[in-house]
Amino acid sequence: MKGDKNTSVKHMVITKVAGLQATAVSDVLAVEEPLQISVLIDAEDGRVQKNISVTMRTPGNDAELAIGFLFTEGIIHSYNNIAKINCAEEGSTFDPKNIIRIDFIKNFAPLLNQTDRNFYTTSSCGVCGKGSIESIKTVSQFSNIGNPQLQLNTDVLYHLPQKLKHQQNNFSATGGIHASGLFSFDGELLLLREDVGRHNALDKLIGAALTNHLLPLNQHILMLSGRASFELIQKASMAGITIVVAIGAPSSLAVDLAKEYDITLLGFLKENRFNIYNLSTYISIPALYENKD
């Protein structure tokens, strides 16, 4: 049946070595391909196309990836800035593979000069190619919205890793895919996106949330399948996210940014433990008590 093929993975015959014995086996690899993101904007001589970036990504949810990228880079502020999405997905008449073009509405002037990038971005780097140090920090439109006081349940937190892992179909097949999951405070998984690049997975998730008019995400929990880096905290802040939980470790700059943006940042989340790197003024964890031994 057309549309059932999973383009995110590729089957390949490899040689597996155990001791001194080599065996040909079938393996499943995560697909990595370039995606050119272009936009159609107003110019003095009419509508013109401008290439924004080429990012290495896992095929699938390309429209969400492009929308999320444009939003977290501060190029668009709302889904209403978009007039049309052109990509080679099922049912589309747009032919070029691995190219997506977002047509902006007329009279919309995106701030492209603040997000100047080199043309190529790898799947492992969310801020590679930035034109200046100042352009790395993007200002969130949700920074002063007045977040509600919320309480985190440790039992809910301890169950998140297994819930995320259970839904990571591509990771279970390849072992090489990152995931970003959006949970409710009750621990319900609302959105999950996977990609070979951790920043792409988050852009896809934020793009899906923006498309469905769910922003700001200030009453949700963002869970990352790996480490928490600077660019992921920056992207989370753009979507109004105030709680980021990671399976792995955060970087020092990620912690600094979480403190600056008043984001709760938890790392090394396991079945019964986690580290608190920053606790937002809006968040409390009532079940915790301090061990003074």
C-alpha positions in Angstrom: 0.0 0.0 0.0 1.4 3.4 -1.0 2.5 5.5 1.9 3.3 2.5 4.2 7.0 2.5 3.4 9.1 3.8 6.2 11.6 6.2 4.5 13.3 6.9 7.9 15.2 3.6 7.9 17.2 1.6 5.3 17.8 -2.2 5.3 21.4 -3.2 4.4 23.5 -6.4 4.5 26.5 -6.0 6.8 29.2 -8.2 8.2 28.9 -8.9 11.9 32.0 -10.1 13.7 32.0 -12.1 16.9 35.4 -13.3 18.1 37.0 -14.7 14.9 33.8 -15.5 13.1 32.3 -13.1 10.4 28.6 -13.5 9.4 26.5 -11.6 6.8 23.4 -10.3 8.4 20.6 -7.8 7.5 20.8 -4.6 9.5 18.6 -1.5 9.8 20.2 1.9 9.5 18.8 5.4 10.2 18.5 7.3 6.9 20.3 10.6 6.7 19.6 12.9 3.7 19.9 16.6 3.1 16.9 18.9 3.1 17.1 22.3 1.5 14.8 24.8 3.2 13.8 27.8 1.0 11.2 30.5 1.4 9.3 32.7 -1.1 9.2 36.3 0.0 8.2 39.7 -1.3 10.9 41.8 -3.0 11.1 45.0 -4.9 10.8 43.2 -8.3 8.1 40.7 -7.1 8.2 37.4 -5.3 11.6 35.8 -5.0 12.9 32.5 -3.6 15.6 32.6 -1.0 17.5 29.5 0.2 17.7 29.5 4.0 19.6 26.4 5.0 20.5 22.8 4.1 20.2 20.5 7.1 21.0 16.8 7.3 17.9 15.0 8.5 15.9 11.8 8.6 13.2 12.0 6.0 9.7 12.3 7.3 7.7 15.2 8.8 9.7 17.6 6.6 7.0 20.3 6.7 7.0 20.3 10.5 10.8 20.4 10.4 10.9 23.4 8.1 8.2 25.2 10.1 9.8 24.5 13.4 13.2 25.6 12.1 11.8 28.9 10.8 10.0 29.5 14.1 12.9 28.6 16.5 15.2 30.7 14.4 12.9 33.7 14.8 12.1 34.0 11.1 8.4 33.5 11.5 6.3 34.3 14.6 3.1 32.4 13.8 1.7 29.7 11.5 -0.4 32.5 10.0 2.8 33.9 8.4 2.7 30.9 6.0 0.6 31.0 2.8 1.7 27.6 1.3 4.0 24.7 2.0 5.6 23.0 -1.0 7.3 19.7 -0.5 7.5 16.3 -2.2 5.3 14.4 0.3 2.5 12.0 -0.6 -0.3 13.7 -2.5 1.8 16.8 -3.4 2.5 18.0 -7.0 5.8 19.5 -5.8 8.5 17.3 -7.5 12.0 18.0 -6.2 13.1 15.5 -3.6 14.8 16.8 -0.4 13.7 20.4 -1.1 10.9 22.2 0.8 9.8 25.7 0.0 7.6 27.7 2.4 5.7 30.6 0.8 5.1 33.5 3.1 2.0 35.6 3.0 2.2 38.8 1.1 3.5 41.9 2.9 5.2 39.7 5.6 8.8 40.8 6.2 10.8 38.1 7.9 13.9 39.1 9.8 16.3 37.0 7.7 19.3 39.3 8.5 19.2 38.2 12.2 19.5 34.6 11.3 22.3 34.6 8.8 23.7 31.1 8.3 26.2 29.4 6.1 24.4 27.2 3.6 25.1 23.8 5.2 24.1 22.5 8.6 25.0 19.0 9.9 22.6 16.8 11.7 24.6 17.0 14.9 24.8 20.8 15.0 21.9 23.2 15.6 23.9 26.4 15.6 26.7 25.7 13.1 27.1 28.4 10.6 25.7 31.3 12.6 26.9 34.6 11.4 27.6 36.1 14.9 27.5 35.3 18.6 24.6 37.7 19.0 22.5 35.8 16.4 22.7 32.6 18.5 20.4 33.9 21.2 16.9 34.3 19.7 14.4 36.3 21.8 11.2 34.3 22.6 7.9 36.0 22.2 6.7 34.0 25.3 9.4 35.2 27.7 7.1 37.6 29.6 3.7 35.8 29.4 3.4 35.0 33.1 3.6 31.3 33.5 1.3 29.5 36.0 2.6 27.9 39.2 2.9 24.2 38.6 3.9 21.1 40.6 5.9 18.2 39.2 5.1 14.7 40.3 8.2 12.6 40.7 6.3 9.4 40.0 5.2 10.9 36.6 8.8 11.9 35.9 10.1 8.4 36.6 7.8 6.8 34.1 8.6 9.2 31.2 11.8 7.4 29.9 10.0 4.1 29.4 7.0 5.8 27.8 9.3 7.6 25.4 11.3 4.5 24.6 8.2 2.4 24.0 7.0 4.8 21.3 10.4 5.3 19.6 9.8 2.9 16.7 12.8 4.0 14.6 15.2 4.0 17.5 14.2 0.4 18.4 15.0 -0.6 14.8 18.2 1.3 14.3 19.6 2.4 17.7 20.6 5.7 16.0 17.7 8.0 16.2 17.1 10.9 18.6 13.6 11.7 19.9 11.8 14.7 21.4 8.6 14.0 23.3 6.0 16.4 24.6 4.1 15.2 27.7 1.3 16.6 29.8 1.8 17.1 33.5 -0.1 13.8 34.0 2.5 12.0 32.0 0.5 11.5 28.8 2.6 11.5 25.6 1.1 14.1 23.3 3.6 14.4 20.5 6.7 12.5 19.5 9.2 13.2 16.7 12.4 11.4 15.8 15.4 12.3 13.7 19.0 11.5 13.2 19.7 15.0 14.5 18.5 16.0 18.0 17.8 19.6 17.0 15.8 18.4 14.0 13.7 16.1 16.2 12.8 19.1 18.4 12.2 21.4 15.4 9.8 18.7 14.0 8.0 18.6 17.4 7.7 22.4 17.7 6.6 22.6 14.1 3.8 20.1 14.8 2.8 22.1 17.8 2.8 25.4 15.9 0.8 23.9 13.1 -1.8 22.7 15.6 -1.8 26.1 17.4 -0.6 24.6 20.7 1.9 27.3 21.6 3.0 28.4 24.1 4.0 25.0 25.6 4.4 26.4 29.1 2.2 23.7 30.7 3.9 20.7 29.2 7.1 18.6 29.8 9.6 18.3 27.0 11.7 15.2 27.2 14.9 14.6 25.2 16.2 11.1 24.5 19.8 12.2 24.8 21.8 15.1 26.2 20.5 18.7 26.6 22.6 21.1 24.6 22.5 24.9 24.3 20.6 24.9 21.0 17.9 22.6 22.4 17.3 24.9 25.4 17.2 27.9 23.1 14.6 26.2 20.8 12.6 25.1 23.8 12.5 28.7 25.1 11.2 29.9 21.7 8.2 27.6 22.1 7.5 28.8 25.7 8.6 25.5 27.2 9.5 25.8 30.9 10.4 22.2 31.8 13.1 20.2 29.9 13.9 16.7 31.0 16.8 14.8 29.5 18.0 11.2 29.6 21.5 12.4 29.4 23.6 15.3 30.7 23.2 19.0 29.9 26.1 21.2 28.9 27.3 24.0 31.0 26.0 26.6 28.5 22.6 24.8 28.5 22.4 25.2 32.3 23.4 28.9 32.0 20.7 29.4 29.4 18.1 27.6 31.5 18.8 29.8 34.4 18.6 32.9 32.2 15.3 31.9 30.7 13.9 30.5 34.0 13.5 27.0 32.6 13.4 23.9 34.8 16.2 21.6 33.6 16.5 18.0 34.8 19.1 15.5 33.5 20.1 11.9 33.8 16.5 10.9 34.4 16.2 7.2 35.2 13.5 5.0 36.7 14.0 6.4 40.2 16.5 9.3 40.0 17.4 12.5 38.3 19.6 15.6 38.7 18.2 19.1 39.1 20.3 21.6 37.2 17.8 24.5 37.5 14.4 24.7 39.1 12.2 27.4 37.6 10.4 29.9 39.9 7.2 28.6 38.4 7.8 24.9 39.3 7.9 23.0 42.5 8.6 19.3 43.3 6.7 18.9 46.6 7.7 15.2 47.2 11.4 16.0 47.5 13.2 16.5 50.9 16.8 17.5 51.5 19.1 14.9 52.8 21.5 16.7 55.1 23.7 13.7 55.9 
